[in-house]
Amino acid sequence: MLALERQKRIMEILNSEGSVMVSRLSSEMGVTEETVRRDLEKLEAKELLRRTHGGALPISEGSYELSLEKRKALNVEIKQALARKAVEYIASGDTIFLDASTTTFYMAKEIKNMNNVTVITNSIRVVNELAGVDGIKLVAVGGMVSNNQSFVGAMTENFITDNYFADKMFFSSKGIGDSSIILEGNEQECFIKQRMLKNARKAYYLCDKSKIGRVGYMRLASFEDIDYLVTDADISGHLKFTLDECNVEVIKA
């Protein structure tokens, strides 16, 4: 495959999926990873993409954040399964953080049936879902409203840091990178989640198998920052070893 053909294929995958991984491109196109990196360098020089650790993202958006409605439509059944499993770990009397991900939105639908739970969230969708529900104490952290219907910005970050602590945090993100790092695709959401992580006793990371080995824009956390991984994936190999080393319990949905 000629260089121009490879680069065209790289852009096709990038525009279709929102990210590309060097390892996958190398395998698919039958060339070395070094060749792929040179292709990415050339495409970045043309301002067609932005290289990241292990891959690349579209230059047009920097982080390739799909709208909330589009994200909700992806892997709906899997996200619902993860949400149902995660809710099993919420007990009466718990105070929990929910981020503004689509997976925790499905958790909110399940939490409606619970009693004596305090929910702290920056998600407007979660607020709308739980507002007025008997047995649920709801705290909406204010701030600037993002395009993805969440509160973000310095006001939101400070509000969480200075005022609220939780027994448990439930969150999702862009995915898990090649270096076993939890990645985020939205800078503002990343900062919010990091504040929640610092103020939660236990952290539950909800990640479906399609997000393992993904490319993200920012480092959100490491496995040392979480306590549980809720997933539909069969965890093995280096990933399992790293999770075990960090004392992360895998919960299979």
Backbone as CSV, one residue per row, in Angstrom:
resi,resn,N_x,N_y,N_z,CA_x,CA_y,CA_z,C_x,C_y,C_z
1,MET,0.847,-1.193,0.000,0.000,0.000,0.000,0.886,1.249,0.000
2,LEU,0.639,2.146,-0.948,1.418,3.368,-1.052,1.091,4.331,0.087
3,ALA,2.013,5.276,0.315,1.848,6.217,1.420,0.546,7.002,1.311
4,LEU,0.220,7.478,0.112,-1.011,8.255,-0.059,-2.247,7.402,0.208
5,GLU,-2.190,6.137,-0.172,-3.309,5.229,0.092,-3.460,4.991,1.595
6,ARG,-2.319,4.823,2.277,-2.369,4.623,3.730,-2.958,5.842,4.426
7,GLN,-2.501,6.999,4.021,-2.971,8.227,4.660,-4.455,8.465,4.398
8,LYS,-4.904,8.113,3.223,-6.337,8.224,2.925,-7.134,7.285,3.821
9,ARG,-6.620,6.067,4.006,-7.300,5.092,4.861,-7.299,5.558,6.317
10,ILE,-6.207,6.133,6.761,-6.134,6.657,8.129,-7.214,7.704,8.354
11,MET,-7.385,8.609,7.404,-8.386,9.668,7.546,-9.802,9.103,7.488
12,GLU,-10.007,8.057,6.706,-11.327,7.426,6.648,-11.705,6.850,8.014
13,ILE,-10.770,6.138,8.643,-11.024,5.560,9.972,-11.224,6.668,11.000
14,LEU,-10.394,7.694,10.924,-10.472,8.799,11.876,-11.820,9.502,11.799
15,ASN,-12.279,9.769,10.591,-13.558,10.457,10.419,-14.739,9.579,10.799
16,SER,-14.563,8.270,10.651,-15.651,7.344,10.973,-15.749,7.062,12.465
17,GLU,-14.591,6.886,13.122,-14.579,6.412,14.505,-14.142,7.456,15.530
18,GLY,-13.539,8.542,15.047,-13.166,9.600,15.978,-11.795,9.465,16.597
19,SER,-11.106,8.363,16.322,-9.747,8.179,16.824,-9.096,7.041,16.053
20,VAL,-7.771,7.028,16.043,-7.025,5.924,15.437,-5.891,5.532,16.370
21,MET,-5.559,4.242,16.360,-4.458,3.729,17.170,-3.345,3.243,16.247
22,VAL,-2.111,3.555,16.596,-0.965,3.144,15.790,-0.918,1.632,15.640
23,SER,-1.137,0.913,16.716,-1.045,-0.547,16.680,-2.073,-1.147,15.727
24,ARG,-3.292,-0.621,15.757,-4.335,-1.141,14.874,-4.013,-0.834,13.416
25,LEU,-3.573,0.393,13.135,-3.253,0.775,11.758,-2.110,-0.066,11.207
26,SER,-1.124,-0.329,12.044,0.010,-1.147,11.630,-0.446,-2.538,11.223
27,SER,-1.316,-3.138,12.032,-1.815,-4.480,11.746,-2.701,-4.495,10.506
28,GLU,-3.588,-3.519,10.404,-4.552,-3.497,9.302,-3.889,-3.255,7.953
29,MET,-2.876,-2.385,7.939,-2.258,-2.014,6.663,-0.987,-2.795,6.360
30,GLY,-0.553,-3.651,7.299,0.599,-4.497,7.051,1.917,-3.756,6.958
31,VAL,2.060,-2.710,7.771,3.311,-1.950,7.803,3.759,-1.822,9.258
32,THR,4.978,-1.356,9.450,5.493,-1.205,10.807,4.832,-0.015,11.504
33,GLU,4.894,-0.036,12.827,4.344,1.082,13.592,5.111,2.367,13.302
34,GLU,6.400,2.255,13.023,7.195,3.432,12.693,6.704,4.076,11.396
35,THR,6.323,3.241,10.421,5.766,3.763,9.167,4.463,4.504,9.428
36,VAL,3.627,3.925,10.279,2.361,4.582,10.627,2.626,5.926,11.297
37,ARG,3.586,5.969,12.191,3.897,7.231,12.883,4.358,8.301,11.894
38,ARG,5.122,7.891,10.887,5.553,8.863,9.872,4.354,9.381,9.087
39,ASP,3.406,8.479,8.783,2.186,8.912,8.094,1.414,9.914,8.946
40,LEU,1.321,9.632,10.235,0.599,10.538,11.133,1.299,11.889,11.226
41,GLU,2.629,11.870,11.228,3.386,13.121,11.266,3.089,13.971,10.032
42,LYS,3.021,13.325,8.874,2.738,14.053,7.636,1.323,14.618,7.636
43,LEU,0.377,13.843,8.128,-1.008,14.314,8.189,-1.157,15.436,9.208
44,GLU,-0.408,15.350,10.300,-0.450,16.426,11.293,0.154,17.704,10.718
45,ALA,1.215,17.569,9.927,1.842,18.736,9.301,0.878,19.445,8.355
46,LYS,-0.042,18.679,7.779,-1.069,19.250,6.899,-2.284,19.742,7.682
47,GLU,-2.193,19.641,9.017,-3.264,20.066,9.923,-4.558,19.287,9.683
48,LEU,-4.395,17.982,9.406,-5.552,17.109,9.195,-5.881,16.290,10.438
49,LEU,-4.945,16.192,11.363,-5.180,15.451,12.606,-4.230,15.949,13.674
50,ARG,-4.458,15.479,14.896,-3.571,15.791,16.016,-3.058,14.486,16.595
51,ARG,-1.736,14.335,16.604,-1.164,13.118,17.168,-1.288,13.118,18.690
52,THR,-1.524,11.921,19.232,-1.575,11.732,20.676,-0.688,10.548,21.014
53,HIS,-0.572,10.245,22.283,0.206,9.072,22.696,-0.485,7.803,22.205
54,GLY,0.135,7.139,21.230,-0.414,5.882,20.732,-1.372,6.000,19.579
55,GLY,-1.619,7.219,19.085,-2.584,7.346,17.994,-2.786,8.776,17.572
56,ALA,-4.039,9.106,17.199,-4.345,10.460,16.734,-5.826,10.755,16.873
57,LEU,-6.142,12.052,16.907,-7.511,12.549,16.981,-7.730,13.564,15.870
58,PRO,-8.978,13.840,15.509,-9.250,14.851,14.475,-8.797,16.229,14.925
59,ILE,-8.199,16.988,14.038,-7.738,18.326,14.369,-8.893,19.298,14.508
60,SER,-10.001,19.016,13.838,-11.119,19.959,13.803,-11.732,20.192,15.162
61,GLU,-11.719,19.152,16.019,-12.335,19.306,17.322,-11.356,19.071,18.458
62,GLY,-10.170,18.603,18.140,-9.179,18.398,19.183,-9.462,17.186,20.033
63,SER,-10.700,16.989,20.435,-11.007,15.888,21.337,-12.088,14.972,20.807
64,TYR,-12.657,15.299,19.672,-13.715,14.499,19.060,-14.787,14.120,20.068
65,GLU,-15.457,15.102,20.568,-16.544,14.857,21.500,-17.860,14.802,20.742
66,LEU,-18.475,13.649,20.687,-19.795,13.530,20.099,-20.809,14.240,20.972
67,SER,-21.897,14.683,20.362,-22.962,15.293,21.140,-23.553,14.255,22.080
68,LEU,-24.227,14.738,23.129,-24.814,13.826,24.103,-25.805,12.887,23.445
69,GLU,-26.612,13.397,22.539,-27.619,12.559,21.894,-26.968,11.450,21.078
70,LYS,-25.877,11.760,20.375,-25.189,10.736,19.589,-24.521,9.715,20.494
71,ARG,-23.945,10.180,21.610,-23.295,9.251,22.533,-24.302,8.329,23.193
72,LYS,-25.487,8.863,23.477,-26.523,8.035,24.085,-26.940,6.902,23.160
73,ALA,-26.811,7.120,21.848,-27.251,6.118,20.881,-26.227,5.003,20.678
74,LEU,-25.010,5.187,21.187,-23.959,4.196,21.001,-23.992,3.148,22.112
75,ASN,-24.012,1.873,21.722,-23.920,0.769,22.682,-24.918,0.897,23.829
76,VAL,-26.158,1.229,23.498,-27.165,1.504,24.522,-27.350,0.320,25.462
77,GLU,-27.530,-0.869,24.914,-27.801,-2.035,25.753,-26.635,-2.335,26.690
78,ILE,-25.416,-2.163,26.195,-24.241,-2.415,27.032,-24.162,-1.388,28.155
79,LYS,-24.408,-0.132,27.824,-24.374,0.916,28.847,-25.448,0.685,29.900
80,GLN,-26.604,0.244,29.474,-27.675,-0.050,30.428,-27.288,-1.208,31.340
81,ALA,-26.613,-2.208,30.780,-26.167,-3.352,31.587,-25.119,-2.916,32.610
82,LEU,-24.184,-2.072,32.195,-23.184,-1.559,33.123,-23.849,-0.746,34.228
83,ALA,-24.836,0.056,33.843,-25.541,0.890,34.821,-26.267,0.036,35.852
84,ARG,-26.959,-0.997,35.383,-27.693,-1.869,36.315,-26.741,-2.554,37.289
85,LYS,-25.613,-3.009,36.773,-24.636,-3.670,37.647,-24.059,-2.684,38.666
86,ALA,-23.736,-1.490,38.226,-23.150,-0.495,39.126,-24.101,-0.114,40.246
87,VAL,-25.383,-0.004,39.928,-26.377,0.391,40.927,-26.460,-0.634,42.058
88,GLU,-26.108,-1.882,41.773,-26.110,-2.913,42.811,-25.150,-2.578,43.954
89,TYR,-24.201,-1.700,43.703,-23.199,-1.351,44.702,-23.529,-0.051,45.437
90,ILE,-24.735,0.448,45.242,-25.211,1.614,45.985,-26.112,1.129,47.108
91,ALA,-25.839,1.579,48.323,-26.623,1.165,49.489,-27.425,2.339,50.034
92,SER,-28.473,2.021,50.757,-29.267,3.052,51.423,-28.366,3.858,52.353
93,GLY,-28.489,5.159,52.284,-27.653,6.033,53.096,-26.416,6.541,52.391
94,ASP,-26.115,6.011,51.197,-24.933,6.436,50.450,-25.090,7.847,49.889
95,THR,-23.972,8.551,49.847,-23.850,9.789,49.077,-22.936,9.488,47.904
96,ILE,-23.391,9.773,46.695,-22.628,9.394,45.506,-22.431,10.576,44.561
97,PHE,-21.306,10.537,43.856,-21.069,11.435,42.731,-21.456,10.702,41.447
98,LEU,-22.161,11.370,40.554,-22.386,10.880,39.196,-21.843,11.916,38.224
99,ASP,-21.012,11.489,37.286,-20.520,12.435,36.292,-21.573,12.657,35.209
100,ALA,-21.193,13.340,34.139,-22.159,13.679,33.096,-22.080,12.741,31.897
101,SER,-21.607,11.528,32.095,-21.519,10.566,30.993,-22.880,9.955,30.691
102,THR,-23.004,9.363,29.519,-24.270,8.727,29.152,-24.527,7.477,29.984
103,THR,-23.472,6.781,30.388,-23.653,5.564,31.177,-24.237,5.878,32.549
104,THR,-23.783,6.944,33.181,-24.344,7.294,34.486,-25.744,7.884,34.352
105,PHE,-26.080,8.391,33.175,-27.465,8.813,32.935,-28.398,7.609,33.061
106,TYR,-27.949,6.466,32.544,-28.752,5.243,32.683,-28.766,4.767,34.134
107,MET,-27.713,5.043,34.881,-27.735,4.733,36.307,-28.830,5.520,37.013
108,ALA,-28.986,6.776,36.634,-30.004,7.623,37.262,-31.396,7.027,37.098
109,LYS,-31.651,6.427,35.956,-32.952,5.793,35.726,-33.190,4.642,36.701
110,GLU,-32.122,3.931,37.065,-32.233,2.831,38.020,-32.316,3.351,39.462
111,ILE,-31.604,4.420,39.736,-31.575,4.983,41.089,-32.946,5.511,41.499
112,LYS,-33.778,5.848,40.537,-35.126,6.350,40.836,-35.914,5.380,41.711
113,ASN,-35.558,4.111,41.642,-36.278,3.088,42.402,-35.673,2.841,43.783
114,MET,-34.663,3.625,44.150,-33.992,3.422,45.431,-34.508,4.414,46.467
115,ASN,-34.016,4.260,47.696,-34.463,5.126,48.784,-33.273,5.559,49.636
116,ASN,-33.341,6.785,50.135,-32.321,7.319,51.039,-30.934,7.341,50.391
117,VAL,-30.859,7.903,49.195,-29.588,8.063,48.484,-29.420,9.539,48.123
118,THR,-28.237,10.074,48.376,-27.917,11.449,47.987,-27.063,11.419,46.729
119,VAL,-27.505,12.118,45.694,-26.802,12.149,44.408,-26.270,13.560,44.165
120,ILE,-24.964,13.667,43.949,-24.323,14.938,43.606,-23.832,14.822,42.168
121,THR,-24.245,15.731,41.309,-23.925,15.581,39.887,-23.779,16.920,39.184
122,ASN,-23.016,16.919,38.096,-22.939,18.085,37.216,-23.720,17.850,35.929
123,SER,-24.464,16.748,35.869,-25.226,16.393,34.673,-26.643,16.959,34.736
124,ILE,-26.995,17.782,33.781,-28.352,18.325,33.723,-29.345,17.213,33.419
125,ARG,-28.956,16.241,32.613,-29.836,15.106,32.305,-30.147,14.300,33.565
126,VAL,-29.145,14.076,34.387,-29.369,13.351,35.642,-30.266,14.166,36.564
127,VAL,-30.041,15.463,36.617,-30.883,16.337,37.442,-32.337,16.244,37.002
128,ASN,-32.577,16.325,35.707,-33.945,16.235,35.192,-34.573,14.878,35.488
129,GLU,-33.758,13.841,35.481,-34.255,12.485,35.720,-34.637,12.272,37.183
130,LEU,-33.887,12.862,38.099,-34.074,12.572,39.520,-34.792,13.673,40.301
131,ALA,-34.994,14.814,39.686,-35.645,15.921,40.392,-37.046,15.521,40.851
132,GLY,-37.318,15.724,42.143,-38.642,15.442,42.678,-38.912,13.995,43.007
133,VAL,-37.923,13.118,42.850,-38.115,11.696,43.140,-38.041,11.470,44.650
134,ASP,-39.064,10.849,45.200,-39.090,10.557,46.636,-37.931,9.637,47.018
135,GLY,-37.298,9.943,48.134,-36.222,9.094,48.623,-34.853,9.454,48.082
136,ILE,-34.796,10.388,47.126,-33.523,10.802,46.537,-33.253,12.264,46.883
137,LYS,-32.139,12.509,47.568,-31.700,13.885,47.802,-30.765,14.256,46.667
138,LEU,-31.104,15.305,45.944,-30.378,15.655,44.720,-29.639,16.977,44.893
139,VAL,-28.342,16.958,44.578,-27.524,18.169,44.613,-26.981,18.418,43.212
140,ALA,-27.371,19.540,42.617,-26.865,19.918,41.300,-25.776,20.962,41.484
141,VAL,-24.578,20.661,41.030,-23.486,21.632,41.137,-23.607,22.615,39.976
142,GLY,-23.688,23.881,40.284,-23.907,24.888,39.248,-22.645,25.237,38.491
143,GLY,-22.794,26.163,37.561,-21.662,26.602,36.762,-22.085,26.926,35.348
144,MET,-21.130,26.959,34.459,-21.403,27.223,33.055,-22.010,25.981,32.410
145,VAL,-23.019,26.165,31.576,-23.677,25.036,30.917,-22.964,24.722,29.603
146,SER,-22.522,23.470,29.462,-21.816,23.057,28.249,-22.793,22.615,27.169
147,ASN,-22.262,22.371,25.977,-23.093,21.879,24.875,-23.621,20.480,25.133
148,ASN,-22.978,19.756,26.041,-23.398,18.395,26.366,-24.305,18.350,27.594
149,GLN,-24.911,19.484,27.898,-25.889,19.564,28.980,-25.301,19.146,30.326
150,SER,-24.211,19.796,30.665,-23.589,19.578,31.970,-23.037,20.898,32.476
151,PHE,-22.846,20.969,33.785,-22.228,22.144,34.390,-20.719,21.943,34.414
152,VAL,-19.984,22.935,33.917,-18.524,22.843,33.853,-17.920,24.195,34.221
153,GLY,-16.609,24.234,34.295,-15.915,25.487,34.553,-15.399,25.599,35.973
154,ALA,-14.668,26.681,36.232,-14.018,26.880,37.525,-15.012,26.912,38.676
155,MET,-16.174,27.524,38.465,-17.173,27.589,39.530,-17.614,26.190,39.942
156,THR,-17.852,25.336,38.954,-18.269,23.961,39.230,-17.167,23.192,39.947
157,GLU,-15.944,23.323,39.452,-14.809,22.626,40.058,-14.630,23.028,41.519
158,ASN,-14.668,24.329,41.785,-14.483,24.813,43.157,-15.642,24.403,44.059
159,PHE,-16.842,24.387,43.500,-18.025,24.007,44.267,-17.886,22.581,44.788
160,ILE,-17.396,21.701,43.928,-17.203,20.301,44.325,-16.058,20.182,45.329
161,THR,-14.924,20.780,44.987,-13.730,20.666,45.827,-13.961,21.176,47.242
162,ASP,-14.645,22.294,47.365,-14.770,22.971,48.659,-15.960,22.518,49.498
163,ASN,-16.946,21.884,48.872,-18.201,21.668,49.592,-18.679,20.233,49.739
164,TYR,-18.260,19.326,48.852,-18.903,18.017,48.860,-17.921,16.850,48.873
165,PHE,-18.293,15.849,49.649,-17.575,14.576,49.698,-18.603,13.463,49.510
166,ALA,-18.162,12.347,48.945,-19.094,11.253,48.657,-18.511,9.915,49.094
167,ASP,-19.409,8.993,49.390,-18.971,7.633,49.697,-18.428,6.951,48.448
168,LYS,-19.093,7.218,47.310,-18.742,6.529,46.070,-18.882,7.475,44.878
169,MET,-18.015,7.284,43.905,-18.139,8.003,42.638,-18.317,6.995,41.521
170,PHE,-19.227,7.301,40.612,-19.457,6.474,39.431,-19.223,7.346,38.203
171,PHE,-18.363,6.875,37.298,-18.046,7.699,36.132,-17.620,6.844,34.950
172,SER,-17.660,7.464,33.791,-17.158,6.849,32.571,-16.248,7.867,31.897
173,SER,-15.664,7.489,30.764,-14.773,8.423,30.069,-14.545,7.934,28.644
174,LYS,-13.585,8.561,27.981,-13.254,8.187,26.605,-12.779,6.741,26.516
175,GLY,-12.013,6.302,27.518,-11.572,4.914,27.495,-10.252,4.696,28.206
176,ILE,-9.703,3.511,28.009,-8.426,3.117,28.598,-7.389,3.074,27.490
177,GLY,-6.299,3.809,27.661,-5.264,3.876,26.649,-4.300,2.708,26.694
178,ASP,-3.348,2.710,25.773,-2.367,1.630,25.683,-1.524,1.502,26.946
179,SER,-1.322,2.599,27.652,-0.476,2.584,28.846,-1.286,2.372,30.115
180,SER,-2.487,1.799,29.967,-3.366,1.532,31.114,-3.690,2.805,31.887
181,ILE,-3.889,3.873,31.153,-4.271,5.158,31.727,-5.706,5.454,31.322
182,ILE,-6.493,5.985,32.247,-7.873,6.358,31.945,-7.860,7.712,31.249
183,LEU,-8.445,7.754,30.060,-8.380,8.938,29.210,-9.738,9.612,29.080
184,GLU,-9.706,10.919,28.866,-10.927,11.698,28.677,-10.824,12.479,27.375
185,GLY,-11.964,12.697,26.732,-11.971,13.416,25.469,-12.432,14.848,25.577
186,ASN,-12.760,15.296,26.784,-13.265,16.650,26.974,-12.542,17.280,28.161
187,GLU,-11.844,18.357,27.903,-11.006,18.982,28.924,-11.804,19.441,30.137
188,GLN,-12.931,20.099,29.905,-13.726,20.621,31.019,-14.308,19.498,31.874
189,GLU,-14.814,18.462,31.216,-15.364,17.329,31.965,-14.263,16.612,32.744
190,CYS,-13.075,16.570,32.158,-11.943,15.907,32.814,-11.654,16.548,34.169
191,PHE,-11.627,17.870,34.206,-11.338,18.569,35.458,-12.414,18.302,36.509
192,ILE,-13.668,18.243,36.082,-14.763,17.964,37.015,-14.601,16.568,37.615
193,LYS,-14.337,15.590,36.766,-14.203,14.211,37.234,-13.018,14.055,38.183
194,GLN,-11.942,14.764,37.903,-10.781,14.692,38.791,-11.105,15.234,40.179
195,ARG,-11.911,16.295,40.238,-12.324,16.841,41.541,-13.198,15.835,42.290
196,MET,-14.100,15.197,41.577,-14.962,14.195,42.202,-14.141,13.023,42.727
197,LEU,-13.165,12.583,41.935,-12.321,11.464,42.356,-11.596,11.765,43.666
198,LYS,-11.095,12.973,43.793,-10.357,13.349,44.998,-11.250,13.370,46.233
199,ASN,-12.539,13.636,46.042,-13.444,13.791,47.182,-14.358,12.590,47.394
200,ALA,-14.027,11.464,46.775,-14.826,10.243,46.944,-13.999,9.165,47.643
201,ARG,-14.642,8.435,48.549,-13.941,7.357,49.261,-13.645,6.186,48.339
202,LYS,-14.591,5.840,47.462,-14.427,4.737,46.522,-14.823,5.207,45.120
203,ALA,-14.117,4.706,44.109,-14.392,5.109,42.730,-14.695,3.897,41.864
204,TYR,-15.810,3.973,41.139,-16.249,2.925,40.221,-16.154,3.468,38.797
205,TYR,-15.322,2.830,37.985,-15.147,3.264,36.597,-15.919,2.334,35.680
206,LEU,-16.882,2.871,34.941,-17.724,2.090,34.039,-17.160,2.197,32.629
207,CYS,-16.738,1.068,32.074,-16.043,1.086,30.786,-16.411,-0.149,29.972
208,ASP,-17.116,0.037,28.855,-17.446,-1.118,28.020,-16.232,-1.507,27.175
209,LYS,-16.257,-2.706,26.631,-15.074,-3.260,25.967,-14.630,-2.469,24.744
210,SER,-15.544,-1.703,24.130,-15.168,-0.915,22.959,-14.237,0.234,23.326
211,LYS,-14.170,0.575,24.611,-13.353,1.705,25.049,-11.961,1.301,25.518
212,ILE,-11.670,0.018,25.507,-10.353,-0.445,25.935,-9.391,-0.363,24.755
213,GLY,-8.287,0.360,24.949,-7.343,0.582,23.867,-7.700,1.761,23.002
214,ARG,-8.466,2.695,23.539,-8.892,3.870,22.787,-7.874,5.001,22.911
215,VAL,-8.055,6.010,22.067,-7.242,7.216,22.141,-8.061,8.308,22.800
216,GLY,-7.464,9.017,23.725,-8.148,10.129,24.375,-7.303,11.380,24.316
217,TYR,-7.895,12.479,24.683,-7.228,13.770,24.596,-6.424,14.082,25.853
218,MET,-6.954,13.679,27.012,-6.326,14.028,28.280,-6.220,12.829,29.212
219,ARG,-5.226,12.871,30.076,-5.099,11.864,31.128,-6.042,12.249,32.255
220,LEU,-7.030,11.408,32.494,-7.991,11.656,33.565,-7.500,11.087,34.891
221,ALA,-7.035,9.855,34.864,-6.624,9.185,36.095,-5.802,7.953,35.747
222,SER,-5.250,7.337,36.768,-4.581,6.048,36.612,-5.398,5.005,37.355
223,PHE,-5.051,3.759,37.198,-5.770,2.691,37.896,-5.620,2.814,39.415
224,GLU,-4.563,3.455,39.853,-4.370,3.645,41.291,-5.425,4.576,41.887
225,ASP,-6.108,5.333,41.035,-7.115,6.289,41.504,-8.510,5.684,41.604
226,ILE,-8.682,4.450,41.125,-10.004,3.827,41.166,-9.963,2.551,42.003
227,ASP,-11.134,2.104,42.397,-11.241,0.890,43.206,-11.915,-0.255,42.466
228,TYR,-12.804,0.088,41.528,-13.572,-0.930,40.806,-13.658,-0.569,39.324
229,LEU,-13.563,-1.588,38.478,-13.803,-1.444,37.047,-15.038,-2.255,36.700
230,VAL,-16.096,-1.575,36.270,-17.335,-2.238,35.866,-17.319,-2.338,34.346
231,THR,-17.312,-3.557,33.810,-17.123,-3.730,32.375,-17.787,-4.999,31.867
232,ASP,-17.999,-5.042,30.562,-18.492,-6.253,29.912,-17.351,-7.023,29.267
233,ALA,-16.139,-6.505,29.390,-14.978,-7.113,28.742,-14.426,-8.278,29.556
234,ASP,-13.818,-9.222,28.861,-13.073,-10.297,29.511,-11.643,-9.797,29.706
235,ILE,-11.301,-9.469,30.924,-10.008,-8.855,31.216,-8.932,-9.927,31.352
236,SER,-7.837,-9.748,30.624,-6.743,-10.722,30.679,-5.427,-10.026,30.340
237,GLY,-4.360,-10.805,30.345,-3.060,-10.306,29.918,-2.524,-9.154,30.748
238,HIS,-1.863,-8.233,30.061,-1.209,-7.110,30.738,-2.210,-6.233,31.474
239,LEU,-3.395,-6.058,30.890,-4.403,-5.222,31.541,-4.811,-5.813,32.885
240,LYS,-5.033,-7.119,32.917,-5.398,-7.782,34.176,-4.267,-7.666,35.195
241,PHE,-3.044,-7.859,34.719,-1.887,-7.760,35.610,-1.808,-6.372,36.239
242,THR,-2.008,-5.336,35.419,-1.924,-3.962,35.915,-3.044,-3.660,36.897
243,LEU,-4.250,-4.118,36.590,-5.377,-3.914,37.501,-5.128,-4.607,38.839
244,ASP,-4.605,-5.831,38.775,-4.298,-6.567,40.005,-3.229,-5.843,40.821
245,GLU,-2.217,-5.321,40.134,-1.143,-4.603,40.815,-1.668,-3.368,41.540
246,CYS,-2.708,-2.763,40.971,-3.279,-1.545,41.554,-4.464,-1.839,42.467
247,ASN,-4.699,-3.134,42.734,-5.791,-3.559,43.629,-7.162,-3.083,43.152
248,VAL,-7.361,-3.102,41.846,-8.658,-2.743,41.270,-9.479,-4.012,41.080
249,GLU,-10.664,-4.041,41.656,-11.552,-5.194,41.514,-12.377,-5.052,40.238
250,VAL,-12.393,-6.095,39.420,-13.172,-6.082,38.178,-14.565,-6.636,38.450
251,ILE,-15.575,-5.873,38.081,-16.971,-6.284,38.225,-17.521,-6.536,36.830
252,LYS,-17.862,-7.773,36.541,-18.331,-8.140,35.200,-19.844,-7.916,35.092
253,ALA,-20.223,-7.129,34.107,-21.650,-6.844,33.891,-22.254,-7.880,32.959
